[in-house]
């Protein structure tokens, strides 16, 4: 049951990150899920030591975990845009 929750919340976070980074028209639901989950992992390793808390993959959901995961997804999309286009947007 936990993995289903991670997939659903990861999809929503990936979608929100793609709206913030203006890449929503280029992504489908599958890529939004991947971006959300990978962004949560990235946020867990990069932002958790700085901000505290955790990510959606760490256990019970809280607002702090969701925000760290969303920031991780936004950072992931910024890195992808930087590599693909040479600019963040």
N, C-alpha and C positions, 0 to 999 in steps of 0.2 A: 504494500500500500504506500510505503514511503517513496518508492521510485515513481509511482504514478503522480504523486504530489509534486515531486521534483520536476517531472516532465511538464506538468501543467503550469506550475509557477515559472519554470524556466522559459516556456513558450511565451508567457505574458511579459516577462522581463525582457526577453529578446525582442519582442514586438515594440515595447516601450522604448528600448534603447535604439531601435531602428528608426522610430519616429523622431527621437531627439537628434540623431545623427543624419537624418534625411535620407536614409537608404531603404525606406519601407517599400517602395515600389519595386526594388530589385530583389527582395527576399520573399520567400514563401513561408508557410507555417513550419516546415521541416527545418529550414535554416534558422528561423526564429528560435526554435527549441534548442538547436545546437549552440547558437550564440548565447542564449540565456544560461545554459548549463556550463559552457566553457567560460563565460564571463563570471559566473558564480565561483568557479574554481580559481580564476585569475584574481578576483576580488578577495578570495580567501587567503591566497598566498601573498598578495601585494598590500591590500588595504587593512586586513585584520591586525597585523602587527602595529600599524599606525593608528587605527581608529578603535581597535577593540571589537568585540562582538564576534561574528562568524558570518557564514553564508548560508544559502538555502540547503546546502548539502551537509551542514553540520548537525542538524537535529531539529528541534522545535522551531517553527517559524516565529519570527518577531519582526517588528518594523526595522530594527537595526540590521538584522540579517538580510532582509529584502533590499534595503538601501545599499548595503555593501555589494550585494550581488548585482544590482542595477548599475552601480558605478563600475563594477568589473566588466559588465557587458558593454557599457559605453566606451571604456578604455579599449576593449577588444576591437570594437568597430572602428575606433580612431586609428588603431594600429593597422588594421586591414586597409582602411582608406589611405593611410600614409604609404603603405607598400604598393597598393594598386595605382594610385593617382599621383603620388608625390606630395600630397597635401592632406591635412586632416579634415577640412571643410569648415 
